[in-house]
Amino acid sequence: MQDETEIPEEKGKKVRKTRTKYASNPFLHDVVARLGDKRVAVTFKPNLVEIDNDTGEMTPIPGQITKLISADRESFIKLYTAQVDAFFDLTKPGRSLLKYLIWLHQQDANKHLFYLHPDQVQESGMVIGKTTWYDGLAELQERKIIAASTLPHMYFLNPAVFFNGDRTRFVVEVRKQKDQASLEA
């Protein structure tokens, strides 16, 4: 049962836009807002918990904010690259090579071992200089996005980053640090 009523607010002779007013807190239920082609969901679930697989310890998670973005193929690549960049804090060489690797992976999405050499980039229509290429290669290895094979110029792609699907979820968890006094106790 919803307990909302629409009441026009009057100010002088002009009537403002009708706003919904509530008799009780509407945020105790899931809230979804549409922002263009994005959907933002704010959920409050007091019984939601995270379970540590090693210890079995349960930590309550009272709420979460999620954003769903629908995108065509080209926009998806741009959005995905931007999200991976944000998670791994990539530099320009890392981003450039990542974009190329996403393109390369789309040519054969079931494959996770690729020959990577700067001379082959032209086939993608991208331009990546040799210094940028090798700096990006080193960075993506350091960030565990790719791993060198024992074969020359062959690299494994991390299947958690490069996947054969049409959706992915990036989760950022924000935790408040414990007070110094409680850590010393």
Secondary structure as the mmCIF struct_conf table of DSSP 4:
data_model
#
loop_
_struct_conf.conf_type_id
_struct_conf.id
_struct_conf.beg_label_comp_id
_struct_conf.beg_label_asym_id
_struct_conf.beg_label_seq_id
_struct_conf.end_label_comp_id
_struct_conf.end_label_asym_id
_struct_conf.end_label_seq_id
STRN STRN1 GLU A 4 ILE A 7
HELX_LH_PP_P HELX_LH_PP_P1 PRO A 8 GLU A 9
STRN STRN2 GLU A 10 LYS A 11
TURN_TY1_P TURN_TY1_P1 GLY A 12 LYS A 13
STRN STRN3 LYS A 14 VAL A 15
HELX_LH_PP_P HELX_LH_PP_P2 ARG A 16 THR A 18
STRN STRN4 ARG A 19 TYR A 22
BEND BEND1 ALA A 23 SER A 24
HELX_RH_3T_P HELX_RH_3T_P1 PRO A 26 LEU A 28
BEND BEND2 HIS A 29 HIS A 29
STRN STRN5 VAL A 31 LEU A 35
TURN_TY1_P TURN_TY1_P2 GLY A 36 ASP A 37
STRN STRN6 LYS A 38 PHE A 44
TURN_TY1_P TURN_TY1_P3 PRO A 46 ASN A 47
STRN STRN7 VAL A 49 ILE A 51
TURN_TY1_P TURN_TY1_P4 ASN A 53 THR A 55
STRN STRN8 MET A 58 PRO A 60
STRN STRN9 GLY A 63 ILE A 69
HELX_RH_AL_P HELX_RH_AL_P1 ARG A 73 PHE A 88
TURN_TY1_P TURN_TY1_P5 ASP A 89 ASP A 89
HELX_RH_AL_P HELX_RH_AL_P2 LYS A 92 GLN A 107
BEND BEND3 ASP A 108 ASP A 108
TURN_TY1_P TURN_TY1_P6 ALA A 109 ASN A 110
STRN STRN10 LEU A 113 TYR A 115
HELX_RH_3T_P HELX_RH_3T_P2 PRO A 118 SER A 124
TURN_TY1_P TURN_TY1_P7 GLY A 125 GLY A 125
HELX_RH_AL_P HELX_RH_AL_P3 LYS A 130 GLU A 142
TURN_TY1_P TURN_TY1_P8 ARG A 143 LYS A 144
BEND BEND4 ILE A 145 ILE A 145
STRN STRN11 ILE A 146 ALA A 148
BEND BEND5 THR A 150 LEU A 151
TURN_TY1_P TURN_TY1_P9 PRO A 152 HIS A 153
STRN STRN12 MET A 154 LEU A 157
HELX_LH_PP_P HELX_LH_PP_P3 ASN A 158 ASN A 158
TURN_TY1_P TURN_TY1_P10 PRO A 159 VAL A 161
BEND BEND6 PHE A 162 PHE A 162
BEND BEND7 ASN A 164 ASP A 166
HELX_LH_PP_P HELX_LH_PP_P4 LYS A 176 ASP A 179
HELX_RH_AL_P HELX_RH_AL_P4 GLN A 180 GLU A 184
#
